[in-house]
Amino acid sequence: MFCTSLRKRPEWATVPNTLLSSQRPRWGEQSLTTHDLAIPIPNQDGSLDTFLFLALSPCDTQPPASAMARIQHLYHHTGGRNIGIVFLLNEKVPTSNGTIALMNLQVSIHSTLEMPIIPLFSLSTLQTTLSNFQYQLVHKRRSAAPTPVQPALSLLPYCTNNPPLPEHARNVVSDICHSLADVARAATTADGQLGLKEWLDPRVAGAAQDIIDFWEEEIIVY
């Protein structure tokens, strides 16, 4: 299911026709008040949950208070259960750095609200992205020992001037930094920069400098 209001939003206006032309899965269109997209999540007992998404892009986060009002409305509508955000990184007419906007959003909601933010690199990959999320969520729920999620570091692969950050570098940084704030401090202080280079350069040359350069961008931390 998707909200008909997407047709009136320039960055998302092509989505309805694309989804309606899909044969599998079949999509419906409806006027929705709390969310933009909804997908079914099968349970082990055969019942279905519905996972609700807001569709946001950098321009949707300006002013920040407007985006937060929508996010909080959805969160309190469901009690924080089965909700998330699909965030379009690359707008037709870029108004800001999509990765920076995504990270600002992640940081702003993490302290009070827990929900996944799924990066979307292109509207053409929306269905694939949602299908992959659906599969991973179903697999996680059926797993006897699901892998814990670290929402605070979920954006780590994109906190570099050369994304995505290589897996080994991600593992090292996540071991020594436990939040985005820790990563920011490491990348913007002399001691932290030295530590990143000592840990990363022997195995992933250049990764530390890419992280440092990325954090030189102007970023709002809430």
N, C-alpha and C positions, 0 to 999 in steps of 0.2 A: 504494500500500500504506500502511496505517496500523496503529499498534500498538493492540491491544485494551485496553491499560492506560489509554488516554484515557477510557474509560468510567468509570473510578474516580476521575478527577480532576475536581472540581466545575466548574472554569472551562472544561474541554474536553469535558465529558460528552455534549453534544449533537452533537459533531462526527461520531462514527461513523455514526449514523443518517442524518445529512445526506449524508455521502459515499457511503454504500451506496445511497442513493436516486438517485444520479446515474447517468444513462445514458451520458453522454460527459463526461469519461472514466469508465471503470469502475474502481471501487476494490475492493481486497481487504483483509481483516482478518487479522492474524496477531500472535502474541506475539513482540515484537522486544526485543532486549537492549541495543542501542546507540542506537536512534533512535526517533522517533515517527511520522514521515511519510517517504515515499519517492516520487519522481517520476522517470519515464524522461527521458533527454536524448538525442535522436538525434544520431549523428555523421554526418559527410559520407560515410563509407564504408558506411553502412547499419547499423552496429552501434549498440548502445544502452549508454549509461552510466546509472547510477542515482545520483540526487542525494538525499542523506539530510539530514533536518531534525530538530532538536529543537524541540518546541513548548513555549514558556515564556511565563509571564506574571509580573507583579510579585511575586505571592505565591510563585512558584516560585524566586525569587532570594533568598528568606529561609529559612535563613541563606545568605549568599553562597557559603560553602564547598561546600554541597550542589550548587548549580547548577554551580559550577566543576568539581566532580568529574565530573558528567555530560558537560560540554563537553569536558573533557580526555580522557575515556574515548573519546568519539566521534572526537575529533581524532586520537588515536594509533591508533585502530582502522583508520582509512583513510589515515593519513599526511597528514592535512590536505587531502585531495583530495575534491572533490564533496560538501562538507558545508556546512550553514548553520543558522541559527536563525530560526524564525518567532516573533515576540514580540507577544503580545496586549497592546495598550495599555489597553483599557477593560475592566476586569473587572466581573463582575456586582455584586460588593460590593467597591468599591475599597478597597484597603489602603494605597495610596500613590499618588503621582503617577506615572502610567505612563510619561510621557516621561522623567522623572528616572530612574526605574528602568532604562529602556532605555539611557539615556546612561551610567549607571554601569556597566552590563554591557559596553557598547561600549568604554569606557575601560579596564575591568579586563582584557579579553582582548586588546586591540589590541597591547600591548607584546610578547606572547609567542605569540599564536595569530592566524592570519589566516583569517577566515571572514565571509561576509555575514550581517548581521542584518536581517531584513525586518520592518518595522513592520506590524502587523495591527490595523486600527482596530476591526474587528468580526468575529465568527466567521462572519457571513453572507457576508463577502467572502473567506473563506479560499480557495475554489477559484479565484476570479478572480485573487487575489493570486499564487497558485502558478502559474497558467497564464501570467500576465504575466511572471513571473520565468523560467519555462521558455522562453517565446518570446524574451525578451531574451538569455538565455544561449546559446540556439541561434544567434541572429543574430550575437552577438559572436564565437562560435567560427568561424562561416563567413565573417566579415569578414576581409579581407586585413590591415587595420590596426585592430584593436580599440581602442576608447577606453580609456585607462588608468583604473582605478578608484581613488578616494581614500577608502579605508575609514575613515581617521581623521576625515573630514569628512562622512561619509554621513548623520550625524544633524543636520547644520547646519540643514536646513529646520525642525527641531522645537525648536531652541534659542532660542525666542522665546515671549513670552507671548501672541502672536497668530499661531500657526502656520497654514499654512506660511510661512516667510520668503520674501518675493518674490524672483523669480529674479535681478533685478539686484542686490539686496542680498546674495544668496548668492554671486554672482560676485565682488562687491567684497570681502566678508569672506574668501572662500577665497583671494583674491589676497594679502591682507595677513596672514592667519593660516594656518599650515600644519598645525595640529593642534587638537584640542578644547582642549588645555591653553593654546594661544595665544589662542583665543577667550575662555576663562575669564579669563585675565590681562587681556585688553583690556577685558572687561566689568566687572572688579572693581577696576581701578586708575584713579586720576584721569586720568593721561595717556592710558591706553587708552580710557576713556570719551570723552574729548575727541576723540581720533582717530576713533573710530567715528562720532560725530556730524558731524565735519567731512567725512568720506567719504560718509556715507549720507544725511544730512538734505536736501541739495540735490536729490536724485533720489527718495528714498523716505522721505518725512517720517514720523517716528515709529518707523521700523524700529530705529534705534540704541537708543532708549529701551526698546523691547520686548525687545531682547537683554539690555540691562543689567538690566531688571526680572526677567527669567527667571533670570539667574545669581545673583540675590539669594536664590533658593531654596537651602535646605540641600542640598548634594550631596557625596557621597563620591568623592574622586578617588584612584585607586590609583596 
